[in-house]
Amino acid sequence: MAAVSPAPASTASEPPPSSATGRQIPIVCPGHTRPLAELQFCTIREEPNGNHDDETNASAAASSSSDGTRTFLISACHDKMPMLRDASTGDWIGTFSGHKGAVWSCRLDPAALLAGTASGDFSVRVWDAITGESLHSFQHKHVVKTLDWSPDSRRLATGGHEGILRVFDITKPMEEPLTFVQSTKEKVSISKCNWIDNFTVLAAGEDGTIRFWKVDESDHSKQLSQTLSVGGDAGGIRDMEIQTLPSTGQTILTVAAGQNVTFFDLASGTLIHSYKMPIHFREEGGASLHPGGKKFIAGGGRR
């Protein structure tokens, strides 16, 4: 585990970490039996639902923060059993049961009403995040390593060992997905995909290149709008994250690949900085930028 500042230190003072005022005790969330592959926090504003009874609304209110928001934690695991928890307490909410292979990726949609999971059983599933019911199963031809919801929750992007980015319309689940081959010269596996907006998907490849796909563009020659390369000896991309800083509105793309964590300004595509780490991301690991924009955390394998 490593934590480093992605930008030159600021002279502005910051509040001391809470650990300075007392010892922090982590919340332990038992349940999984094999290594975790991915985690996601999802925060929503929760209002009392007139369709629920008083006891249900009281329970939801107890889990909400003072500003009326509630944060969930969803986890993907090699034990085939992705789980949903209350992030503030760690309490188990439910398990999405049905995959027959390791689950590599999991995502709640922005409203936390739907969950998507990508698996080594060559499938992606969409679940009702309230009841746990499996709503749709989308078959692939190889291991699926990543998925992400569009901001409007209407579409789901997936990728994996096939080297094909697929975009499914959840409102029309029986229709064939849109497909985007990463390279016509060789198969390039997709390790991560992220939506920028409702029309553009970033796909991170094992060749060290991030491709920007305009998924609604009918002209095939214009679908690939931009590429970013991590360059050097970074190798295949293991993790990718998009973070908009509340303080400045700047959107930062964080990339973990090889032995480097690299930061790009997403709007301009310019390189901010690249850090060589005392760990590697060849087979595992990732990085995440703090919302303040001055720190990041990374974890991976030993060099």
N, C-alpha and C positions, 0 to 999 in steps of 0.2 A: 504494500500500500504506500502511495506517495502523494503528498500534497504540495503544490507549487503555485506561485503567482504567475498568471499568464501575461501580465503586463507590468511595466515599471511601477514601483510602489508609489502610492499617493501620499501627500502630506496630510490629507484629511484624516482625522482621528476616527477610529471605529470602536464600537462598544466591546468590552472584553468578552471573550467566550464564556458561556454559562458555566463551563467547568471551573472557571476562576472563583466562582462563588460557592462551589460545592462539588462533590463527586457525582458524576453522572453514572447512572446504572442503565445499561442498554435493555431494551425490551427484547426478549427472546421469543421467537415465533416457531415453536416446534410443529412438526407435521410432515414435512418433506423427508424422503428417505434417500435421495440421491442428490448429486450436485445441482445447484441452481444455474439456469442458463440466462435468465433475464428478469429484471424487476421494473415495474413502472408505478409511480405515484400519479394519482389523478384527483384533482381538487375540483369540487363543484359547489355551487351555491344551493343549499337545500332548504326548500320551503315545506311546511306541513302540507300533507296531501289529504284532501277531504275524502278520498277513497279508502284511506287507511283508518284503522280504529285508533282510539286514544293511546293505547299501550304502544302501538307501533310508532306513532308520532313522537311519543315521549322518549322512546329508545333512540330514535333518530336525533332528537334534540340534544340528548345527553352526549352523543358522539360528535355533535357540531361544535365548532369553535365559537368564540365570542362574536365574530363577524358574520356568523351564519353560514360558514362554509364547512364542508366535510371532505376529508381526504381518504382515498382508498389506496390500497397497495395490492397489486396483482403480481403473481410470481409464476414463471415458467421453470419447469424442472425436468430432469431426465427420468423422473419416476412416472412420467406420463400424466400427472395429476396437477394441472395448474390450479392455484388457489387464490381466493379473494379475501382480503382482510381489511379491518378498520386500521388505517395507518397511525392514528393517534394512540391507540391502545394495543395494537397488535392482535386484537381478537379475531379469530377465524369467523368468516361469514359463510363461505361455501367453497366447494370443490367442483371443478368442471370435469366430469368423468366421461370418457368415451374414446380418447386417443389410444392407439395401440403402439405408439413409439414415443421416444423422448420428445418433449415439447421444448422447442428452441426459442420461441418468441411469444410474447403475450402483450396485448394492448386493450385498454378500455377506450371506448370512443369518448369524445369530449364531454358528452353528457353523462357518462358512466352508466348508460342504459344497455349497451352492447359490449361484449368482449370478443376479441379475436385471438385465436391461438394457431401457431404454425408448428408442424410436427415432422419428425423423422418417419412417420407412417405415410408420407407423401400427400398429406392433406392439410387444409386450413379449415378451421371450424369457426362459425359465428354462434355466439351464445347469448341468450337473454341473461343479462347480468343481475337481474332481480330474482328470477326463478331458477336460474341455472340450466334451463332447457336448451338443448342443441337446436338451433334454428336452421342452419345451413352447413353443408360440408362440401368444400370445393377440392376436387381431386387434382393432383399434380403428377408429374412423371418422375420426380426425384425428391430428395429431402428438401423441405421448406425451412429456411433459416430465419426469415424475417417477415414482418408485416407491419402496416401502419394504416390508421384511419385518416381519411380526408377531414379537414376542419368542419365540414357540414355533416359528417357522419354518413354520407350517402355511398361512399366508395371505400374499398379496401385494396391496398396495394400489397403484393406479395413477391418474394424472391427467394432464390436458393441455389442449389447445385446445378439446376438446368441452365442457368445463365439467362433466364427470361423474366423480365418484370411483367407481372400480370396486374391488371386493374379490374376488379369486380364491382359491378353496380349492385348494391345490396337491395335496392328497390326493385331490381329485375334479376333475381338470383338464377333464373333458368337461362339467361342469355350468356353467350360466350364472352369471356373477358377480353379486354384490350391487351395486346401483347407487344413487348418491346425487347428485341434481342440485343444484348449488350455489345456483342461483337460478331461480325460476319467472318472474321479470320480465325477465331478460336473461341472455345467455350470459356466464358468469364463468369465464375460463380458470383452471386450477389450475397454479401454478408449483412448489409443493412439497407433499409429504404425508409425515407421520410418525406412526407408531404411538406412543401413550402406554403402552398395555398391550395385551393380546390382544383387547380388545373396543372400543377407542376409537381413531379416526384423526383427526389434525388435517390439514385441507386449507387451504393458503394460496392466496388468490385474487388475481387482478389488480385487484380492486376494493378492495384494502387490508384485507380482512377474513380472519381465520382462523376456520374453522368446525370445531367439535368434533362428530364423528359417532359415535353409538353404533351400531355396525354390526350388532349382533345384536338390536336393538330391533325388534319386529314392528309396533309402533304408529308409523305414519309421522309423526305429530304430535310424537313424543318422540325421534325419531332425531337431530335437531339439538339438542344439549343445551346448547351455549354458543357464544358468538362473542367474538372479541377484535378490536378495530380499532386499526391503527397510527395512524390519525387524521391530522389536519392536512394538510400538502402532501406526505405521504410517497409517495403514489401506489401503484402495484401492488407486491406483495411479490415480491422476486426470490429471497430465500433465507430458510430457517428451519432452526433447529437446536435440539435438546433435549439438555441437558447436566445430569447430576446431579453435584453437587460432592462429592467423597469426604470432604472435611473436615467438612461440615455436613449432608449428605444432602439439601440443598435442590435442587430441580430448576428450572433456569432455561431459559426459552424465549428464544432470540436470533432477532431478525427484522431483515433488511436490506430496506429499501424506500425508494424515492425518493432522498433524501439523508440518511436517518436509519438508525442502528442502534439498535434498541429492545430492552429487556430486560424480561421479565415473570416474576413468580413463578408457575410453572405450577400449583401446588396451589391457590392463591387467585385467580389471574387478575389480580393487582394489578400495576400498572406499577412497575417498579423505577427505570428511568431511560431517557431517549432522548437520543442524541447526534447532532447534526448534523455530517455529515462533509464534508471537502473534496473528496469524490468523489460520484458518483451511481450508483444501482443500477437505472436505468430499463431498461437492456437487458442488463446483465451484472454479474457480481460476487457477493459474498457476505460473510458474517462468521462468525467462530467464536470461542467463549469458551474461554479457557485453563482446564484442569481445576482450577487453583487458585482460579478465580473472581475474580481481581483484574485481569486483562488480557484484552483481546480483539484480534483481528486482522481487518482488513477490506480488501477490494480491489474496485475497480469502475472505471467509466469516468470520464473527465475531465469536470469541470463545464463 
